[in-house]
Every structure is written in C-alpha cells, then in structure tokens.
Amino acid sequence: MANRGHRLRVAAAAAVVGGLLAGSYLLVERRPGQVPTAAPVVPLALLPGPSQAPLPDPVPAVRAALARYAAARRAHTGIAVLDRVTGRAVGYEDGARFPTASVVKLDILATLLWQHQRTGRPLSAGQKHAATEMITESDNEAADALWTEIGGASGLAQANRVFGLTRTTPNRAGYWGLTTTTAADQVRLLGVLADPAGPLSAGSRGYALGLLARVRAGQRWGVPRAAAGPTAVYVKDGWLASVTDRGRWIVNSVGRIIEPGHDWLVAVLSDHNPTEGGGIGTVEHLATTAVAGLRATPNPVS
C-alpha cells in the first residue's frame, strides 16, 4: 500500500509539472484522505494578464504648446494639421480668417484642373506654362492670367463648393491675393490633392503635386521645416506686405509631407507680422511643433 500511494503521488506531481510545461495551469482538487485529482487545464492565454494603460492623447499638449508660443510672440496665426495615416489632427485658431497672399495660387490651379476635367479638354501649352510659373516661381502675372481663365472670383467660388471649402471667400475686386481663408479650409484643399476618392482625377492630382514638389529652393520654407526623413515634400508659400496694415506682413505656408508611417497635411496662416522674416520664423516654429508633437506619440494599435 505504501508503494502504491507513493506511485500515485509521483503521478500527480508529474501531471502538475507537465501541465505547467505545456503552457497551462493545472487546477487540482483534493478531498480529505484522497489523492489529488486533476481538474480541467486552463490555458495561460485565457488567464487575465497585466492591464495595458491607454496611449496618451498628444493633441491637448500640442494645442497648448501652440497657444503658448503664439501668446509669447503676440502672433495672430492659425494652424491645422492632419495625419492621413493615423487620423490624428490638431488645430489652433484653425477657423480664423486670414488673407491668402500667394497660397491662393494652389486653389487657382485646382480650380483650373477641375474645370478642364468637366469639359474633357486638356490644358493648353500656354496654360501649362502659366501653371508652372505660378506655382514653382510664384509668378503673379501667370496667376493673373489663370485667374481670368477660371472666371475669377465666381469660378473659384464654384470649385470651392465642390472642394468643401466653406470658409474661403474669393476677392471680387480682382485682387486674388486678398482672398480670405482659414487653416482648416486649406487642409481640406490639400486633402483634395491627396484623396483618390476626391473630385480631382489621378492625373490632375499628380500634375498639381508635381508642381508643388518643384517649387524653387528659396520658396521652400514654412511647412518643409517640419519634415523628418521625408519621402516627399510639397509646398506653396505666400507672403505680402499689407498696405492696409501699415506694411505688416501676411506670411502663410501650406503643404504635404509624406514620411514612413505618416502623411501630413499642414496649413499655417498669419498676418500682422512686423517683418517677413519674423513671420516665416513663426510659421516654421508652429508647423514643427505641431507635427513633431503628433509624431512623438506611438501610433495607436487598431
């Protein structure tokens, strides 16, 4: 009997060890005077593990940092940023209206392309030349010509309704650079150039982005400063000394940055800047703060 009891105890112990080695917990029952019997094995995967804290939301901290900087600089500015990959977005005064200066040239180009899609007519050689000069060199005479081609303020307004720009008002006196807009609307316009399901065809989107990628070096400030290891950067800047604001500067930058794991649409608008250089510094700091802040937190696991 002693030998039999010893064998049973050894077998029970082996069963427990075997269950543990197999990656399971073996639950054991025992009544008084009986050898332990094996209960059903519970897999380790089904047992509660350590809880994982949710990833922090970076948006409130980023927005607070933007507000602090704008207050310290006494800057009148608005910014909107959207990452098309993660869906993260942040804005600060992104519904405030600002004069566009030359960033409206991107809207003029998008309108021209949309109108030609509707008629089925390709751009003429002259229109292509003007579009290239308008975007890559920010040439104002080319913008004048294409503003007339699209039907001026009425043509721009019609296209913007299709594009979803609800807070952009074309200047009806013919001064296209005094069109007013918001940072949120400018990100919507950038989205029109990025979205395969949007109103512009793949050919139109590729043509516009190709020009934005070729903007000359001296005009690639603003949004590009926020890039980190990019695979592509697209930008259109605008700057204008306002005759109605004692010569203070309107300084704007809108663009797209494609990086591994990110596709940023960024718009930063400002006015009342004492100097052009100071306005550029403000725009670049805000763009960099917003993008870096959203980039710093790991992407949520879906």
ZANU-584689 format. One record per atom (N, C-alpha, C): x, y, z. Coordinates in steps of 0.02 Angstrom, whole numbers, plus 50000, padded with zeros to 5 digits. Last residue first. Example, Ala and Ser with C-alpha at 12.3 -4.5 7.8 and 13.67 -1.06 7.14 Angstrom:
ZANU-584689
506424988850354 506844994750357 506455000250394 506604971650390 506154977550390 506604983550390 
This chain:
ZANU-584689
497695247048305 497005246048286 496815238648291 498655256048414 498595249448382 497855248248367 499205272848381 498765268048416 498705261548377 500925276948363 500275276148332 499845271348372 501775285548497 501695279848451 500985279548423 502125302948488 501745297648521 501645291848474 502775311348398 503145308648454 502785302948489 501925316948302 502365311448282 502675307848342 501355327448367 500925321848348 501345315748330 502505335448384 502115333348441 501665327448426 502925337748253 503365333948298 502975331448359 501835345548207 501985339048176 502415334748223 501865356848296 501275352748287 501435345748260 503185361948284 502905360048350 502325355248342 503255364848146 503695359848176 503425357348243 502275374848134 502225368648094 502645363148126 502795384648222 502135381548235 502065375048197 504025387848162 504005385148230 503345381648243 503605392848037 504015386748040 503995383648110 502885404348075 502565398948037 502955392348044 503915411848138 503305409748174 502975403848141 504815413848032 505025410248093 504435407748133 504015421347946 504245414847925 504465410647985 503875433048024 503285428948007 503475421947985 505185437548026 504865435648088 504255431348076 505355440447889 505745435147921 505455432847987 504445451147874 504345444947837 504725439247871 503895459348025 504375458247971 504215451747936 502735459948104 503135466048093 503625465448036 501215452448051 501925451248068 502325457648055 499865452348021 500105457248071 500825455948092 499565434447998 499615441347974 499825445848033 499605417347944 499745422547992 499715429447959 499385399547938 499235406147912 499395411347966 499785383547890 499925388647942 499835395447910 499355367047863 499235373947841 499355378547900 499715350647809 499865356047857 499715362847825 499595333747812 499335339547777 499365345347827 500655319647812 500445325747845 500165330847796 500705304047836 500555308147776 500235314547803 501755290947902 501385297247909 501255300347840 502575279947883 502055279547935 501645285847943 503845289247817 503655282447836 503165282547894 503025304047752 503575300747788 503375293547799 502575317847661 502485310647665 503115307647696 501795332947684 502425329347698 502255321847702 501125347147605 501035340047622 501725336947631 500595364147643 500945358747609 500805351947636 500725381747659 500295375847657 500675370347621 500985396847742 501305391047711 500825385147715 501095414947749 500715408647751 501125402947719 501045430847806 501515425447792 501155418747803 500885447847789 500495441547786 500995436147766 501645460847882 501695455347834 501175449847845 501315478647877 501455472347911 501335466447864 500975490747821 501535487147794 501715480747830 499795494547886 500425498247899 501045494347877 498795487247827 499005485447894 499705488347909 498545489547697 498015491547743 498205490047816 499585484047630 499535491347628 499005493847676 500565470747687 499875473347681 499865480947682 501655461247601 501635466947646 500965470447635 501575443847589 501335450147562 501355455447616 501705426947541 501965432447582 501775439047548 501545409347540 501275415847521 501535421147569 502005393147472 502045398447522 501725404847494 501725376447454 501595382947423 501575388147478 502445360047438 502335366347475 502135371947428 502865343447478 502525347847431 502345354247469 503995330147489 503755336347521 503475340847466 504335313047523 504095318147477 503855324247517 504915306047622 504995303247555 504745308147503 505835313147762 505265312547717 505435308847653 506485314647890 506565308647849 506015307747799 505375325847937 505905321747968 505955315247929 504755342647918 504875335947893 505435332447931 504565355747950 504285350747996 504445343647976 505005363347846 505435363047906 505185357847956 503975363547751 504515358647744 504975358147805 503145374747796 502955367847809 503535362947802 504395386547782 503735385147812 503645377747827 505135386747616 505155387547689 504465385847717 505445386947479 505265380647512 505375381247588 505905396847400 505205397347422 504975390847456 507175394047360 507075400047401 506365400847426 506995382747275 507275382047342 507135388047387 505425381747187 506135383247192 506365383947265 504385367647178 504455374647198 505185376147212 504135354647145 504665358047108 504735365447126 503045349847210 503695346747227 504275350447196 502045356547146 502195358347215 502865355447238 502015349547024 502235356547025 502425358747096 501555337147069 502205337547034 502465344647034 500305340247116 500825338447164 501515338747133 499665342646992 499725347947042 500275346347092 499775329946930 500045335946897 500165341446949 499105321647018 499805320547005 500135326646974 497805326747007 498145326847071 498905326147061 497535324146872 497535331046897 497915331546963 497615309946870 498045314046828 498105321246852 496595306346957 497285304546973 497775308746933 495435320346972 495665313846945 496385312546967 494575327747108 495085328147056 495315321147035 493665324947211 493415327447146 493925328047091 494225309447292 494005316347289 493805318547219 494795297247310 494075297347302 493795304447297 496135299747332 495945296547269 495195296547257 496715314347402 496195309247409 496015306147341 497585325047385 497845318747411 497355312947406 496945336347345 497515334247305 497775327347326 496015337447447 495765336347379 496335333947333 496865340547553 496555333947551 496265332347482 497125353747526 497675348947520 497395341847516 495835358347560 496075358947491 496665354147479 495835355847697 495345352547654 495565352747581 496835364547735 496965357347742 496455353347702 496155376347709 496755374747670 496945367447676 495145376047805 494975375547734 495575373747691 495935377547921 495545371447912 495355370547839 496435390447905 496905384747903 496525378247891 495405400147792 495585397647858 496085391847851 495365415347692 495295408147703 495455406447775 495105427747565 495185425847635 495035418447644 495995436047437 495515430747455 495635429047528 497025443847403 496635446047461 496025441647472 497525438947286 497925437947346 497585440247409 496635443347187 496595436447209 496985435147273 495785456147161 496415455247197 496425448147228 494535457847109 495065455647064 495735454647097 493545460047194 493805466047161 494385464347114 493215448747259 492835450247199 493045456747164 494145436247327 494095443447323 493775445447257 493295421847394 493705425047343 493615432647343 493335414747547 492955419747510 493405423147459 493125400047636 493575403647591 493165408247546 492415391147709 492605397347742 493125401247701 492195379247646 491605383047667 491775389847695 492685368647532 492965374447566 492405379247584 492335357747456 492155357747526 492455363447566 492485357247320 493055355047360 492895354847435 491295363047277 491415355947263 491975353247307 491565375947319 490975372447345 491035364947334 492665378947242 492755378047313 492145374847346 492115380847115 492535374947128 492605373647202 491425392947140 491065387047117 491475380647131 492465401747175 491935400147224 491565393747204 493185402447055 493505399747115 492975397547166 492225408546972 492475401946956 492795398647016 492065420847039 491495416347030 491725409247015 493335426947032 493055425047097 492475420047090 493845420746872 493945425046929 493615422346992 493805411346772 493205415346784 493235419446847 494965405146741 494475401246781 493825405046793 495665415046670 495465408746637 494915405146675 495975424446768 495495426146716 495225419946682 496895416746837 496305419346874 495765421246823 497875415346740 497465409546757 496855411446798 498395428546737 498125425446677 497665419546693 498815430446870 498315434946840 497975431546780 499805420546877 499205419946918 498645424346891 500745426246792 500445419746774 499805418646813 501045437446868 500745438346802 500415431846777 501655431546981 501005434946987 500665436046920 502435416447014 502395422046968 501695425046968 503025406447092 502525411047122 502445417347080 503735396647034 504075403047042 503645408147079 502875385747038 503575384647055 503965391147066 501575391747010 501715387647069 502455387347086 501685399846895 501285402046952 501465398247016 502425392246804 502705398446830 502345400746894 501485381746784 502165380346809 502475386646840 500405388746731 500335384946794 501015383546825 500945393646612 500735398346664 500665394846731 501165381446545 501725385846560 501545390746616 499855376746536 500355372946573 500955377246592 499305386646454 499055385746522 499555381846565 500035384546335 500075390846370 499845390446442 499625371646301 500325372846317 500415379346355 498065368146386 498455370146329 499185371046350 497395353846467 497695360446472 498095361946408 496065345046381 496705345346416 496945352646421 494325344146411 494865347146372 495515347046412 493235340046482 493615334946447 494185337646405 492525348146563 492435349046490 492775343646450 492925343746688 492215343946672 492095344446596 494315345346684 494025338646690 493295338546668 494375359146683 494555355546622 494335348246625 493975361946815 493575364346759 493735360646694 495035356046887 494355353446894 493915355646835 496105364146848 496115357046832 495415354046836 495695376646900 495835375846829 495795368446809 495645373447038 495035375447002 495125374546927 496985371147065 496505365647074 495855367147037 497505384047037 497715378246998 497205372547003 496875391547138 496765393247067 496945387347023 497415385347250 496695384947238 496535386547165 498745389447234 498585382347234 497845381247221 498595403047249 498795400447184 498685392947179 498395406147379 497795405247338 497965402547269 499625408947430 499405401947436 498765400747397 499935422647417 500035418147359 499825410947370 498665428847522 499265430447483 499335424947429 497495426447597 497885420847572 498575422747548 497025433447754 497145434347682 497615428847657 496095423147868 496695426747851 496705428047775 495005418448002 495105420347931 495745424547923 494985404048106 495085411248098 495245412848025 494965390648127 494385393548094 494435401048085 496085387348198 496055384948129 495435387348092 496635389948322 496325395548285 496255393648211 497415375248297 497415381048343 497185387048302 497225357548287 497125364248261 497185369348316 497635341148236 497655346448286 497545353048252 497385323648216 497325330448191 497365335248249 497625306848161 497715311948212 497685318948180 497585297148066 496965300648080 497035306048133 498695290648021 498455288948088 497775292048104 498725295647886 498855288547902 498545286747970 498525309147878 498055304847843 498155297447858 498585320547999 498975314847976 498485309947944 498365337847990 498045331347987 498545326147963 498305353848061 498735348248040 498315341848042 498205371348058 497845365048056 498315359648029 498285387448132 498625381548106 498155375548109 498455405148133 498025399248136 498385393448104 498875420648217 499025414848174 498505409448183 499685433548274 499005432048250 499065426648198 500765433348413 500655431848343 499915430748329 501505435748526 500955440248509 500775439548435 502365426348568 502575430348510 502075435848492 501615420848671 502275423748686 502515428248630 500505416048601 500425421248650 501085424748665 501105406148522 500765411748490 500675417548538 501575397548624 502045400848579 501725406948546 500375393448684 500885396848723 501355400748678 499735386948577 499435392948606 499945396948646 500585376148555 500475380948502 500205387548530 500445369448678 501105372048658 501035377248603 499095365748672 499315370348724 499995373448707 499145356648565 498755362848558 498965368048610 499935346748625 500175350348565 499805356948557 499115342548730 499775345448745 500045349348685 497975337648659 497915343248706 498595346648721 498585327048575 498295333048548 498235338848598 499055314848620 499535320448617 499205327148599 498455303948735 498225307948679 498675314148674 499385289348781 499165296248794 498955299748730 498685272948771 499195277748749 498945284848761 498085264748919 497985267648853 498535272648836 498985251548998 498725258349002 498625261048932 498535235049010 498935239848974 498615246648977 498625222849144 498245227749105 498725232749071 499275206449134 499345213249160 498985218149114 497965194149105 498655196549107 498685203549134 496905180749151 497005187949145 497735189849151 497025166249045 497075169249111 497195176749104 497115161348920 496445163248942 496455166549011 498415157648900 498165163248860 497485165748884 498575146348978 498845152749002 498545158648965 497135135748990 497705138448953 497925145148981 496745124949117 496575131649093 497175134449055 496205108149126 496775112649117 496525119249089 495085101349249 495235103549180 495805108649178 495975092749384 495395096349357 495575098549285 496605077749448 496705083349402 496045086249379 496625074549623 496425072649555 496465078949511 497585069249762 497345074649719 497175072049649 496945055649858 497495058049817 497225063649773 496055058450013 496105056249943 496725059249910 495895063550139 496055056450133 496125053950062 494805076250090 495185073150145 495285065750132 495045080049916 494605078849973 495015075650028 495615091749802 495805086549849 495285086249904 496025097049635 495555096449691 495815091149739 496985108149538 496965101749573 496465102149631 497325114349377 496975115349440 496865108549474 498695118549291 498295112649307 497985113849375 498955130649167 498915129549239 498475123549250 500065128149026 499405128649057 499475128049132 501195124848955 500935131648948 500255132448979 501745112948979 501345113348918 501045120348909 502285114449103 502735114549045 502355115248980 501115112949178 501465119349177 501925119849118 500785099449153 500325104849135 500665111549131 501895093049207 501765092549135 501285098049112 501745095949342 502325098549306 502195098549231 500545088849364 500575096049376 501145099149337 500945075849333 500405079049295 500415086549303 501905073549428 502105073849358 501575077149316 501095073149542 501605078449535 501815079149462 500375061549514 500035068049520 500515073849511 501395052049514 501005053149453 500645059849455 501815052749647 502285054349593 501905056049529 500665048149711 500905055049724 501385057249670 500595035149661 500065039849646 500285047149656 501735029449717 501685030049645 501145035049624 501425030149853 501995033949828 501945034949753 500365021149858 500255028249873 500815032649848 501055009149829 500515011649784 500385019049796 501915007849936 502205008849869 501685011649821 500985005950038 501425011850040 501705013349972 500414994050000 500005000050000 500445006350000 
